[in-house]
Amino acid sequence: MRERVPLLDLTAEVEHLWDHLQWAIQKVLRSGQFIMGPEVEGLEREAAAYLRVRHAVAVGSGTDALVIALRALGVGPGDEVITTPFTFFATAEAISHVGATPVFVDIEPDTFALDPDLVEAAITPRTRAIIPVHLFGHAADMDRIGNLGTAHGLRVVEDVAQAFGGRFRGRLLGTIGDFGAFSFFPSKNLGAYGDGGLLATDDDALAESARMLRAHGSRRKYYNEALGYNSRLDALQSAILRVKLPHLDEWNRRRCEAAAYYHQILTDLPDVVLPAVRPGVDHVYHQYTIRIRNGRRDAVQNALAERGIGTMVYYPVPLHLLPVYRHLDLSLPEAEAAADEVLSLPMGPFLRREQQDEVAAALRAALR
């Protein structure tokens, strides 16, 4: 059946920006400049200004952003990188792609973020970096993670795929570690209409290395210095993102308003745990993710689907239990419990209150 309330409605966004998007796309088409060029440079300049960093380097995807960040930092075979098991596969995949080993550390049950209490015990002489993930739009504890990085000489790459515009103690996420790696996948808070990604850093040398690696390892065309990647964000996606970037703060504010209304109308539901927000964190609610206790999640999700309510389980299998990493033979109980209980409800800047009321009514009925 057609969803009455979709998980995310991108068509409303497109209609809202239609005239501006048409103009931006036509400008690119008529320019004949489709790879790199002024639109990409403009996006990089505007993203750097928004993030208040010296450098923003546009790349082909959020996954590429992570891979290129690790390569630029010199992480490679024989190294270890500490990260979370409760995130999208790309976070660990990037570590493996550069030849390093992901070291999974369990999560905090309330924020779903990497548990800093467990990070230090996972550090070995082979550890080179930490990748905290700001999952669902909520920041990881960057004070404690940053302090551990400083104390042990480790690099920190923030995975900000789900948290563009979020803050930790007033600082924009993606600007605290050595690199911030962003995704422009269409569903993100700032999404393109195809794949895309971005790296943010204040380090001149790291930015130069990232720019080289995204273009086949060359600073100057045909003078290749390293084995790099074909990871250039195209001009059309850059133009679309330039239209959308000025709206980001307003759209994040609307997400927060929608989350506050969910908090208000769902607060008394049995077996439901609502998202937590730590002091000092500006959550931007890429997802509004609840936990449903007592083994009821799948039945509730099916009941919501029958009433036309779109939901999603992010993520049904923690990374350490996927076939590619099962040989690590890990038991991480908080991540495993979260995978059995999480359910993301409809969220987005164009979600209407009457739609949220419909979600709440369907959820109440399912829990009865």
CORPEPE-V22191 format. One record per residue. N is the residue number from 1. BURIAL is I if it has 16 or more other C-alpha atoms within 10 Angstrom, else O. Layout:
BEGIN
n = <N	N>
burial = <BURIAL	BURIAL>
END
This chain:
BEGIN
n = <1	2	3	4	5	6	7	8	9	10	11	12	13	14	15	16	17	18	19	20	21	22	23	24	25	26	27	28	29	30	31	32	33	34	35	36	37	38	39	40	41	42	43	44	45	46	47	48	49	50	51	52	53	54	55	56	57	58	59	60	61	62	63	64	65	66	67	68	69	70	71	72	73	74	75	76	77	78	79	80	81	82	83	84	85	86	87	88	89	90	91	92	93	94	95	96	97	98	99	100	101	102	103	104	105	106	107	108	109	110	111	112	113	114	115	116	117	118	119	120	121	122	123	124	125	126	127	128	129	130	131	132	133	134	135	136	137	138	139	140	141	142	143	144	145	146	147	148	149	150	151	152	153	154	155	156	157	158	159	160	161	162	163	164	165	166	167	168	169	170	171	172	173	174	175	176	177	178	179	180	181	182	183	184	185	186	187	188	189	190	191	192	193	194	195	196	197	198	199	200	201	202	203	204	205	206	207	208	209	210	211	212	213	214	215	216	217	218	219	220	221	222	223	224	225	226	227	228	229	230	231	232	233	234	235	236	237	238	239	240	241	242	243	244	245	246	247	248	249	250	251	252	253	254	255	256	257	258	259	260	261	262	263	264	265	266	267	268	269	270	271	272	273	274	275	276	277	278	279	280	281	282	283	284	285	286	287	288	289	290	291	292	293	294	295	296	297	298	299	300	301	302	303	304	305	306	307	308	309	310	311	312	313	314	315	316	317	318	319	320	321	322	323	324	325	326	327	328	329	330	331	332	333	334	335	336	337	338	339	340	341	342	343	344	345	346	347	348	349	350	351	352	353	354	355	356	357	358	359	360	361	362	363	364	365	366	367	368>
burial = <O	O	O	O	I	I	I	I	I	I	O	O	O	O	O	O	O	O	O	O	I	O	O	I	I	O	O	I	O	O	O	O	O	I	O	O	O	I	I	I	I	O	I	I	I	I	I	I	O	O	I	I	I	O	I	I	I	I	I	I	I	I	I	I	I	I	I	I	I	I	I	I	I	O	I	I	O	O	I	I	I	I	I	I	I	I	I	I	O	I	I	I	I	I	I	I	I	I	I	I	I	I	I	I	I	I	I	I	I	O	I	I	I	I	I	I	O	O	I	I	O	O	I	O	O	O	I	I	I	I	I	I	I	I	I	I	I	I	I	I	I	I	O	O	I	I	O	I	I	O	O	O	O	I	I	I	I	I	I	I	I	I	I	I	I	I	I	I	O	O	I	I	I	I	I	I	I	I	I	I	I	I	I	I	I	O	I	I	I	I	I	I	I	O	I	I	I	I	I	I	I	I	O	O	O	I	I	O	I	I	I	I	I	I	I	I	I	I	I	O	O	O	O	O	O	O	O	I	I	O	I	I	I	I	I	I	I	I	I	I	I	I	I	I	I	O	O	I	I	O	I	I	I	I	I	I	O	I	I	O	O	I	O	O	O	I	O	O	O	O	O	I	I	I	I	O	O	O	O	O	I	I	I	I	I	I	I	I	I	I	I	I	I	O	O	I	I	O	O	I	I	O	I	I	I	O	I	I	I	I	I	O	I	I	I	O	I	I	I	I	I	O	O	O	I	O	O	O	O	O	O	I	O	I	I	I	O	I	I	I	I	I	I	I	I	I	I	I	I	I	I	O	O	O	O	I	O	I	I	I	O	I	I	I	O	I	I	O>
END
